[in-house]
Amino acid sequence: MSRRFCQARSSSVGSSRIARAALGALFVTGAVGLAAVSSGCSSEVKAYEKKGAPTGKAAQVPAPPTLPQKPKKDGDSYTVFGAVHDLHSKVHSPDVKGKKLTIVGYVVKTNAVKCQDDSKALEEQCAPACSMPDDIKKGTPADCKAPAPTFWIADSLEEKTEMIPVLGWASNFAGIKGAIEEMDKATSLEKQAEVKFMDQQGRVLPNPLPAVGAKVAITCTYGTTSRVMGTSSEPKYGVLGCGNDYVIKVIQPAPEQANLPGMKPRKELKAEKK
């Protein structure tokens, strides 16, 4: 460093700006060099010392979770899992939200059940006595507060959480009562299957009526909300809103026919003899 400094100083002529600039640069360079030397840099490399194995209690690492392998489709139809998955997918949501879909599932719940308190029918999701008048031609009284007939489907009979509600297939419980009475007039399974019942609002009810335990394929409009029977919302699992063009196909019949609270037991019909 000193040799370069001396050479630069002896070669400078006069007090020109160029000389002063050169000297300043050399002073800076020298200061940096001195700092590097004084920092304790050394060419010695410390040998690697192998450490022993760790002692003490081993860490308890949980096993990775096993994710369920659920199918999104059942043939060309959606499963409940598949429909719900795609409903919340940024990629697939446009393919299902607000679209007419066919979803296959088991009927695991229905609101055609007796209320604990008829005045709380909307909260309990049940059929109050006022919704099933003796004269069904008069329909449900205006002051009777009852939910829209609804059933829920899931991918298994044991599932009680991931369920999709289905509504719009019947206008009210009075219509369901009329359909049951008409179907029970039949003398055989074949004749019962031919019954077509239209309720007071012009909606043809499904035959057989949805009952817990049946496996069905439903073609209706799927989304987070439905306006076919007022406004219904189910942001997590979605809702199937069925218009007059709905399709409910029974894949596997329920162990018992659908019924309403307060009605007599359904007739057990047999097939016609050939």
Phi, psi and omega per residue, in radians:
M1 nan -0.760 -3.075
S2 -1.174 -0.644 3.139
R3 -1.078 -0.804 3.132
R4 -1.095 -0.675 -3.126
F5 -1.127 -0.763 -3.116
C6 -1.152 -0.760 3.126
Q7 -1.040 -0.736 -3.126
A8 -1.141 -0.642 -3.091
R9 -1.245 -0.697 -3.116
S10 -1.252 -0.449 -3.109
S11 -1.525 -0.108 -3.128
S12 -1.348 2.460 3.134
V13 -2.123 2.163 3.096
G14 1.265 -2.841 -3.130
S15 -2.075 0.729 -3.111
S16 -1.198 2.754 3.123
R17 -1.067 -0.591 -3.123
I18 -1.127 -0.738 -3.117
A19 -1.145 -0.778 -3.126
R20 -1.098 -0.659 3.121
A21 -1.139 -0.685 -3.136
A22 -1.150 -0.743 3.126
L23 -1.099 -0.694 3.127
G24 -1.084 -0.719 3.135
A25 -1.113 -0.674 -3.140
L26 -1.192 -0.642 3.101
F27 -1.103 -0.696 3.111
V28 -1.127 -0.766 -3.141
T29 -1.082 -0.717 3.138
G30 -1.131 -0.695 -3.140
A31 -1.110 -0.718 3.115
V32 -1.118 -0.719 3.141
G33 -1.113 -0.762 3.119
L34 -1.089 -0.682 3.131
A35 -1.105 -0.664 -3.140
A36 -1.166 -0.697 -3.113
V37 -1.194 -0.721 -3.087
S38 -1.308 -0.145 -3.091
S39 -1.360 -0.087 3.063
G40 1.515 0.410 3.114
C41 -1.113 2.469 -3.114
S42 -2.492 2.641 3.127
S43 -1.514 -0.076 -3.133
E44 -1.316 2.375 3.132
V45 -1.986 2.169 -3.115
K46 -1.268 2.290 -3.112
A47 -1.173 2.529 3.137
Y48 -1.253 2.266 3.113
E49 -1.872 2.053 -3.126
K50 -1.252 2.272 -3.141
K51 -1.669 2.646 -3.128
G52 -1.280 2.953 3.133
A53 -1.143 2.573 3.141
P54 -1.100 2.542 3.121
T55 -1.957 2.910 3.132
G56 1.806 -3.055 -3.093
K57 -1.276 2.335 -3.135
A58 -1.232 2.550 3.130
A59 -1.174 2.431 3.112
Q60 -1.606 1.740 -3.119
V61 -1.688 2.123 -3.123
P62 -1.174 2.595 3.115
A63 -1.226 2.591 3.125
P64 -1.095 2.490 -3.100
P65 -1.171 2.608 3.080
T66 -1.667 1.939 -3.113
L67 -1.384 2.426 -3.136
P68 -1.175 2.391 3.120
Q69 -1.660 1.478 -3.103
K70 -1.720 2.331 3.117
P71 -1.325 2.551 3.103
K72 -1.539 -0.371 -3.096
K73 -2.247 2.617 2.985
D74 -2.108 1.609 -2.962
G75 1.204 -2.202 3.107
D76 -1.582 -0.095 -3.090
S77 -1.696 2.732 3.078
Y78 -1.391 2.601 2.874
T79 -1.518 2.957 3.076
V80 -1.081 -0.768 3.110
F81 -1.033 -0.795 -3.113
G82 -1.105 -0.732 -3.140
A83 -1.148 -0.773 -3.131
V84 -1.153 -0.735 3.125
H85 -1.019 -0.880 -3.080
D86 -1.246 -0.470 3.107
L87 -1.056 -0.607 -3.093
H88 -1.778 0.121 3.130
S89 -1.530 2.297 3.098
K90 -1.131 -0.494 -3.110
V91 -1.443 -0.792 -2.980
H92 -1.743 -0.168 -3.101
S93 -0.942 -0.732 3.126
P94 -1.080 -0.352 -3.121
D95 -1.395 -0.348 -3.060
V96 -2.122 -0.572 -3.048
K97 -1.207 2.102 -3.132
G98 1.333 0.204 -3.105
K99 -1.886 2.705 3.075
K100 -1.392 2.077 -3.101
L101 -2.183 2.779 2.946
T102 -1.894 2.090 -3.124
I103 -2.100 2.287 -3.136
V104 -1.762 2.396 3.106
G105 -3.009 3.079 3.101
Y106 -1.725 2.434 3.037
V107 -1.311 1.981 -3.063
V108 -1.935 -0.166 -3.087
K109 -2.817 2.606 3.057
T110 -2.541 2.655 3.104
N111 -1.672 0.236 3.041
A112 -1.475 1.021 -3.095
V113 -2.253 2.828 -3.119
K114 -1.216 2.448 3.106
C115 -1.468 2.546 2.957
Q116 -1.298 -0.616 3.098
D117 -2.451 1.905 -3.075
D118 -1.004 -0.504 -3.123
S119 -1.264 -0.214 3.138
K120 -2.014 0.550 -3.077
A121 -1.058 -0.641 -3.130
L122 -1.181 -0.655 3.126
E123 -1.279 -0.738 -3.087
E124 -1.367 -0.286 -3.029
Q125 0.963 1.249 -3.092
C126 -2.580 3.023 -3.096
A127 -1.798 1.822 3.118
P128 -1.243 2.757 -3.097
A129 -1.034 -0.598 -3.110
C130 -1.159 -0.312 -3.112
S131 -1.441 -0.073 -3.125
M132 -2.246 1.203 -3.072
P133 -1.174 2.765 3.114
D134 -1.064 -0.738 3.117
D135 -1.745 1.684 -3.069
I136 -1.216 -0.299 3.131
K137 -1.143 -0.425 3.108
K138 -1.409 -0.243 3.139
G139 1.320 -3.038 -3.132
T140 -1.340 2.303 3.117
P141 -0.971 2.579 -3.082
A142 -1.099 -0.533 -3.107
D143 -1.565 0.097 3.130
C144 -1.538 2.059 -3.128
K145 -1.709 1.852 -3.106
A146 -2.354 2.574 3.093
P147 -1.275 2.853 3.041
A148 -1.217 2.408 3.094
P149 -0.919 2.215 -3.033
T150 -2.502 2.514 2.922
F151 -2.305 2.806 -3.065
W152 -2.077 2.453 3.106
I153 -2.045 2.616 3.122
A154 -2.495 3.005 -3.110
D155 -1.373 -0.231 3.081
S156 -2.596 2.787 -3.137
L157 -1.199 -0.388 -3.104
E158 -1.471 -0.318 -3.085
E159 -1.216 2.262 3.141
K160 -2.223 0.153 -3.110
T161 -2.056 -1.044 -3.111
E162 -1.436 1.516 -3.075
M163 -2.265 2.564 3.093
I164 -1.945 2.135 3.087
P165 -1.305 2.525 3.135
V166 -2.160 2.147 -3.133
L167 -2.485 2.910 -3.126
G168 1.761 -0.193 -3.127
W169 -1.382 -0.238 3.051
A170 -2.524 2.476 -3.090
S171 -1.336 -0.665 -3.096
N172 -2.816 3.043 -3.118
F173 -1.279 -0.431 3.079
A174 -1.086 -0.682 3.101
G175 -1.148 -0.684 3.100
I176 -1.118 -0.710 3.103
K177 -1.049 -0.779 3.112
G178 -1.081 -0.694 3.138
A179 -1.138 -0.728 3.132
I180 -1.105 -0.785 3.137
E181 -1.073 -0.678 -3.131
E182 -1.242 -0.736 3.141
M183 -1.136 -0.598 -3.107
D184 -1.348 -0.052 3.036
K185 -1.408 -0.302 -3.116
A186 -1.177 2.674 -3.102
T187 -1.816 -0.084 3.128
S188 -2.685 2.876 3.112
L189 -1.064 -0.666 -3.130
E190 -1.116 -0.761 -3.131
K191 -1.238 -0.602 3.102
Q192 -1.131 -0.663 -3.135
A193 -1.164 -0.333 -3.134
E194 -1.511 -0.159 -3.081
V195 -1.213 2.276 3.038
K196 -2.159 2.056 -3.090
F197 -2.041 2.242 3.107
M198 -1.883 2.250 -3.114
D199 -1.414 -3.091 -3.034
Q200 -1.119 -0.387 3.124
Q201 -1.682 0.193 3.082
G202 1.411 0.321 3.137
R203 -1.716 2.197 3.100
V204 -1.431 2.127 -3.079
L205 -1.381 2.647 3.140
P206 -1.207 2.589 3.093
N207 -2.347 1.982 0.097
P208 -1.317 2.792 3.091
L209 -1.225 2.545 -3.129
P210 -1.034 2.286 -3.138
A211 -2.388 2.601 -3.125
V212 -1.035 2.300 3.133
G213 1.848 -0.289 -3.134
A214 -1.379 2.563 2.991
K215 -1.776 2.210 -3.015
V216 -2.316 2.771 2.996
A217 -2.067 2.090 -3.021
I218 -2.007 2.253 3.069
T219 -1.979 1.832 3.128
C220 -2.620 -3.120 -3.138
T221 -1.507 2.260 -3.047
Y222 -1.918 2.451 3.096
G223 3.136 -3.031 3.132
T224 -1.442 -0.308 3.096
T225 -2.386 2.760 3.078
S226 -2.478 2.493 -3.141
R227 -2.115 0.330 -3.126
V228 -1.273 -0.499 3.099
M229 -2.303 1.287 -2.985
G230 1.293 -2.635 3.108
T231 -2.026 2.096 3.096
S232 -2.093 2.458 -3.084
S233 -2.315 2.390 3.050
E234 -2.576 1.465 -3.024
P235 -1.168 -0.419 -3.062
K236 -1.498 -0.877 -3.048
Y237 -1.874 -0.164 -3.139
G238 1.442 2.998 -3.122
V239 -2.458 2.516 3.059
L240 -1.757 1.963 3.108
G241 -1.765 2.079 -3.037
C242 -1.806 2.118 3.033
G243 -1.535 -2.922 -3.109
N244 -1.148 -0.301 -3.114
D245 -1.705 0.348 -3.112
Y246 -1.148 2.795 3.047
V247 -2.336 2.163 3.021
I248 -2.143 1.870 -3.118
K249 -1.813 2.226 3.126
V250 -1.505 2.066 3.105
I251 -1.564 -0.705 3.122
Q252 -2.404 2.108 -3.080
P253 -1.174 2.717 3.094
A254 -1.309 2.711 3.121
P255 -1.132 -0.470 3.102
E256 -2.345 2.596 3.121
Q257 -1.237 2.667 3.119
A258 -1.137 2.533 3.118
N259 -2.615 2.979 3.118
L260 -2.025 2.654 3.107
P261 -1.093 2.379 3.131
G262 1.601 -0.219 3.111
M263 -1.555 2.682 3.126
K264 -1.188 2.743 -3.141
P265 -0.983 2.544 -3.132
R266 -1.205 2.624 3.080
K267 -1.278 2.370 3.071
E268 -1.633 1.807 -3.083
L269 -1.598 2.732 3.091
K270 -2.034 2.820 3.125
A271 -1.255 2.665 3.128
E272 -1.200 2.520 3.095
K273 -1.345 2.409 -3.139
K274 -1.816 nan nan
